Amino acid sequence: METKLTDSCVDAVAGCSQLRMLGLTNAVLTNKSAVVLAKLTALEELDLTGTSVQPAKLAQLRGALPKCTILPQ
C-alpha cells in the first residue's frame, strides 16, 4: 500500500524548527504547503520535485529561505 504525503502532512512538520533536510518528491502538495515550509528557516535542502507547487511559490520560498537549496531549480 502506498501512502501519499499531502498538505496536511506538511502541517504536521511545521513545528520542527530545527529540520535541516526535507524530501517531498512526488508528494501531493499545493501552494498551501509553501507557506508552511517558508517558516522552517533551518532548512538547508528541500526537494519539491513532482509536486504541484507553482514556480512563483517556489521563487517565494527561495526568498524566504535564502540558505536552502530548493529543488526543482
N, CA and C atoms as an extended XYZ file, in Angstrom:
219
Properties=species:S:1:pos:R:3:atomname:S:1:resname:S:1:resid:I:1 pbc="F F F"
N         0.840       -1.179        0.000 N   MET     1
C         0.000        0.000        0.000 CA  MET     1
C         0.887        1.246        0.000 C   MET     1
N         0.582        2.163       -0.868 N   GLU     2
C         1.363        3.395       -0.984 CA  GLU     2
C         0.618        4.539       -0.298 C   GLU     2
N         1.342        5.275        0.530 N   THR     3
C         0.755        6.424        1.211 CA  THR     3
C         1.286        7.697        0.578 C   THR     3
N         0.400        8.591        0.245 N   LYS     4
C         0.793        9.860       -0.356 CA  LYS     4
C         0.845       10.943        0.716 C   LYS     4
N         1.916       11.713        0.707 N   LEU     5
C         2.016       12.862        1.598 CA  LEU     5
C         1.211       14.008        1.007 C   LEU     5
N         0.492       14.715        1.850 N   THR     6
C        -0.376       15.804        1.405 CA  THR     6
C        -0.062       17.081        2.180 C   THR     6
N        -0.786       18.146        1.850 N   ASP     7
C        -0.616       19.415        2.558 CA  ASP     7
C        -0.788       19.248        4.066 C   ASP     7
N        -1.722       18.413        4.489 N   SER     8
C        -1.935       18.232        5.930 CA  SER     8
C        -0.739       17.569        6.600 C   SER     8
N        -0.002       16.742        5.871 N   CYS     9
C         1.227       16.147        6.418 CA  CYS     9
C         2.284       17.224        6.650 C   CYS     9
N         2.354       18.182        5.744 N   VAL    10
C         3.315       19.275        5.897 CA  VAL    10
C         2.951       20.110        7.126 C   VAL    10
N         1.672       20.293        7.376 N   ASP    11
C         1.236       20.999        8.577 CA  ASP    11
C         1.794       20.335        9.827 C   ASP    11
N         1.911       19.011        9.796 N   ALA    12
C         2.401       18.259       10.948 CA  ALA    12
C         3.886       18.515       11.242 C   ALA    12
N         4.666       18.890       10.234 N   VAL    13
C         6.089       19.153       10.466 CA  VAL    13
C         6.370       20.638       10.714 C   VAL    13
N         5.338       21.442       10.742 N   ALA    14
C         5.511       22.888       10.906 CA  ALA    14
C         6.253       23.251       12.182 C   ALA    14
N         6.133       22.452       13.204 N   GLY    15
C         6.803       22.747       14.472 CA  GLY    15
C         8.233       22.239       14.557 C   GLY    15
N         8.723       21.620       13.511 N   CYS    16
C        10.088       21.069       13.516 CA  CYS    16
C        11.076       22.155       13.099 C   CYS    16
N        11.285       23.097       13.973 N   SER    17
C        12.062       24.293       13.630 CA  SER    17
C        13.537       24.009       13.348 C   SER    17
N        14.056       22.867       13.779 N   GLN    18
C        15.467       22.551       13.554 CA  GLN    18
C        15.687       21.622       12.357 C   GLN    18
N        14.624       21.318       11.634 N   LEU    19
C        14.701       20.431       10.474 CA  LEU    19
C        15.638       21.018        9.425 C   LEU    19
N        16.610       20.221        8.963 N   ARG    20
C        17.596       20.725        8.007 CA  ARG    20
C        17.396       20.203        6.589 C   ARG    20
N        16.855       18.991        6.444 N   MET    21
C        16.641       18.404        5.128 CA  MET    21
C        15.236       17.822        5.073 C   MET    21
N        14.568       18.045        3.946 N   LEU    22
C        13.217       17.521        3.781 CA  LEU    22
C        12.997       17.149        2.324 C   LEU    22
N        12.711       15.895        2.079 N   GLY    23
C        12.432       15.413        0.736 CA  GLY    23
C        10.946       15.106        0.587 C   GLY    23
N        10.291       15.815       -0.286 N   LEU    24
C         8.859       15.637       -0.514 CA  LEU    24
C         8.572       15.332       -1.989 C   LEU    24
N         9.503       14.651       -2.628 N   THR    25
C         9.369       14.308       -4.044 CA  THR    25
C         8.070       13.555       -4.309 C   THR    25
N         7.338       14.012       -5.312 N   ASN    26
C         6.083       13.403       -5.764 CA  ASN    26
C         4.978       13.400       -4.711 C   ASN    26
N         5.121       14.222       -3.673 N   ALA    27
C         4.048       14.346       -2.685 CA  ALA    27
C         2.893       15.133       -3.318 C   ALA    27
N         1.714       14.938       -2.797 N   VAL    28
C         0.525       15.616       -3.308 CA  VAL    28
C         0.408       16.950       -2.572 C   VAL    28
N         1.256       17.899       -2.973 N   LEU    29
C         1.328       19.193       -2.308 CA  LEU    29
C         0.891       20.309       -3.236 C   LEU    29
N         0.356       21.350       -2.638 N   THR    30
C        -0.062       22.534       -3.385 CA  THR    30
C         0.687       23.745       -2.842 C   THR    30
N         0.348       24.917       -3.353 N   ASN    31
C         0.971       26.157       -2.886 CA  ASN    31
C         0.764       26.382       -1.392 C   ASN    31
N        -0.287       25.800       -0.828 N   LYS    32
C        -0.557       25.935        0.610 CA  LYS    32
C         0.644       25.454        1.432 C   LYS    32
N         1.278       24.396        1.002 N   SER    33
C         2.426       23.857        1.734 CA  SER    33
C         3.611       24.812        1.722 C   SER    33
N         3.752       25.580        0.672 N   ALA    34
C         4.877       26.509        0.578 CA  ALA    34
C         4.838       27.531        1.708 C   ALA    34
N         3.655       27.948        2.109 N   VAL    35
C         3.512       28.913        3.197 CA  VAL    35
C         4.044       28.313        4.500 C   VAL    35
N         3.720       27.060        4.747 N   VAL    36
C         4.185       26.370        5.952 CA  VAL    36
C         5.689       26.140        5.885 C   VAL    36
N         6.176       25.671        4.745 N   LEU    37
C         7.602       25.368        4.596 CA  LEU    37
C         8.474       26.607        4.746 C   LEU    37
N         7.969       27.756        4.381 N   ALA    38
C         8.735       29.006        4.493 CA  ALA    38
C         9.078       29.330        5.940 C   ALA    38
N         8.365       28.757        6.881 N   LYS    39
C         8.607       29.004        8.307 CA  LYS    39
C         9.720       28.126        8.862 C   LYS    39
N        10.161       27.144        8.087 N   LEU    40
C        11.214       26.229        8.535 CA  LEU    40
C        12.576       26.799        8.160 C   LEU    40
N        12.976       27.822        8.865 N   THR    41
C        14.154       28.612        8.496 CA  THR    41
C        15.492       27.887        8.661 C   THR    41
N        15.512       26.745        9.319 N   ALA    42
C        16.756       25.982        9.447 CA  ALA    42
C        16.995       25.068        8.248 C   ALA    42
N        16.010       24.968        7.345 N   LEU    43
C        16.164       24.080        6.188 CA  LEU    43
C        17.374       24.462        5.342 C   LEU    43
N        18.137       23.442        4.959 N   GLU    44
C        19.281       23.616        4.059 CA  GLU    44
C        19.008       22.966        2.705 C   GLU    44
N        18.150       21.933        2.699 N   GLU    45
C        17.792       21.237        1.464 CA  GLU    45
C        16.312       20.899        1.493 C   GLU    45
N        15.633       21.223        0.396 N   LEU    46
C        14.199       20.948        0.273 CA  LEU    46
C        13.926       20.485       -1.151 C   LEU    46
N        13.354       19.293       -1.280 N   ASP    47
C        13.056       18.754       -2.608 CA  ASP    47
C        11.544       18.666       -2.802 C   ASP    47
N        11.026       19.486       -3.708 N   LEU    48
C         9.609       19.506       -4.039 CA  LEU    48
C         9.362       19.033       -5.473 C   LEU    48
N        10.304       18.293       -6.024 N   THR    49
C        10.189       17.767       -7.375 CA  THR    49
C         8.937       16.898       -7.491 C   THR    49
N         8.157       17.126       -8.535 N   GLY    50
C         6.981       16.314       -8.787 CA  GLY    50
C         5.744       16.728       -8.005 C   GLY    50
N         5.811       17.860       -7.318 N   THR    51
C         4.639       18.358       -6.593 CA  THR    51
C         3.906       19.379       -7.459 C   THR    51
N         2.796       19.877       -6.958 N   SER    52
C         2.029       20.890       -7.691 CA  SER    52
C         2.320       22.308       -7.207 C   SER    52
N         3.399       22.475       -6.462 N   VAL    53
C         3.781       23.815       -6.030 CA  VAL    53
C         4.236       24.590       -7.271 C   VAL    53
N         3.618       25.728       -7.500 N   GLN    54
C         3.841       26.511       -8.710 CA  GLN    54
C         5.189       27.246       -8.677 C   GLN    54
N         5.771       27.528       -9.844 N   PRO    55
C         7.060       28.216       -9.916 CA  PRO    55
C         7.105       29.537       -9.136 C   PRO    55
N         6.032       30.292       -9.148 N   ALA    56
C         6.022       31.565       -8.412 CA  ALA    56
C         6.151       31.319       -6.911 C   ALA    56
N         5.524       30.271       -6.414 N   LYS    57
C         5.632       29.937       -4.988 CA  LYS    57
C         7.022       29.416       -4.668 C   LYS    57
N         7.616       28.665       -5.588 N   LEU    58
C         8.991       28.204       -5.382 CA  LEU    58
C         9.930       29.407       -5.270 C   LEU    58
N         9.704       30.414       -6.092 N   ALA    59
C        10.521       31.628       -6.041 CA  ALA    59
C        10.343       32.336       -4.697 C   ALA    59
N         9.118       32.380       -4.196 N   GLN    60
C         8.878       32.991       -2.890 CA  GLN    60
C         9.568       32.202       -1.786 C   GLN    60
N         9.545       30.888       -1.900 N   LEU    61
C        10.239       30.047       -0.923 CA  LEU    61
C        11.733       30.331       -0.926 C   LEU    61
N        12.294       30.471       -2.112 N   ARG    62
C        13.729       30.764       -2.212 CA  ARG    62
C        14.058       32.099       -1.541 C   ARG    62
N        13.161       33.070       -1.658 N   GLY    63
C        13.358       34.348       -0.991 CA  GLY    63
C        13.262       34.229        0.519 C   GLY    63
N        12.341       33.397        0.989 N   ALA    64
C        12.143       33.210        2.426 CA  ALA    64
C        13.227       32.341        3.055 C   ALA    64
N        13.812       31.450        2.242 N   LEU    65
C        14.831       30.510        2.733 CA  LEU    65
C        16.106       30.633        1.895 C   LEU    65
N        16.796       31.764        1.981 N   PRO    66
C        17.939       32.004        1.094 CA  PRO    66
C        19.109       31.036        1.267 C   PRO    66
N        19.226       30.377        2.406 N   LYS    67
C        20.329       29.442        2.641 CA  LYS    67
C        19.963       28.010        2.271 C   LYS    67
N        18.751       27.828        1.748 N   CYS    68
C        18.240       26.498        1.437 CA  CYS    68
C        18.318       26.233       -0.082 C   CYS    68
N        18.804       25.050       -0.421 N   THR    69
C        18.764       24.596       -1.812 CA  THR    69
C        17.398       23.968       -2.031 C   THR    69
N        16.639       24.531       -2.979 N   ILE    70
C        15.283       24.073       -3.227 CA  ILE    70
C        15.189       23.499       -4.632 C   ILE    70
N        14.729       22.251       -4.708 N   LEU    71
C        14.503       21.599       -5.999 CA  LEU    71
C        13.013       21.504       -6.240 C   LEU    71
N        12.530       21.566       -7.460 N   PRO    72
C        13.303       21.685       -8.690 CA  PRO    72
C        13.828       23.115       -8.874 C   PRO    72
N        14.899       23.212       -9.634 N   GLN    73
C        15.540       24.513       -9.873 CA  GLN    73
C        14.673       25.411      -10.683 C   GLN    73
